[in-house]
Amino acid sequence: MTSSDSPCAFNPHTFGTKLLRNVVDIVIVADLMGHATLHTTRSYTKSSEADRARAIEDALISDE
């Protein structure tokens, strides 16, 4: 695989954020992005108010 084949080649911030918004575990996201720590992954991803609200709603629904 060349660097141009990598999904990170276009924009690692967008790549990581899209993965998280599609409910990919952050540990998997870190691995895919080649990060040694979650702290690095966190700096490449962003969550919105809607993301946080969905996470809370999903957690409450799963407890029913």
N, C-alpha and C positions, 0 to 999 in steps of 0.2 A: 504494500500500500504506500503510495506516495503522499506527501503532505497535501497535494491538491485533491486527493481522494478522501481525506479525512473530513468528517462532518464538522470538525472544529475550524476548518480552514476558512469558513465564511465569517463566523463571529462566535467566539466561545461564550460570550455573555448570553446571546440569543439561544445557542444550543443548550446550555445548562438550564436556563429558565424554561424553555419549552419542554425539556425532559421532566422537570419538577412539576410543571403545570399538567403534565400527562401522568402524574402520580407515580413517577419512577423514584424509587428510594434514593435519598441523597448519597448514600454510600455507593450505590451503583453509578450515579452521576459522577461522583469523584473519581471512581475507577475509569469510567469511559473518557474522562477529561485528562486522565493521567496525573491527578493530584495525590500527593502523599498525605494531605490532611484535609479534613472537612472545612477547616478555617479558610483554606485557599478556595475551595468550591463555593463557600458562602460569599466570598468577595466577587465571584463571577455570576452570581444569580440574584434575582430580585423577586420579592413577593409583593403582591398588591393587596389592598384591603379585601378585594373579592377573593383572592387566593386564601387569605386567612379565614374569612367567613365560611368559605366552602369547606376548609379543613375542620372547623369547629362543627359545622352542620353534619359533615360525614361522620365525625367521631360520635356525635350524639345519636345519629340514626343507627350506627353499628352497635350501640349499647342496648337498643330496644329488643 
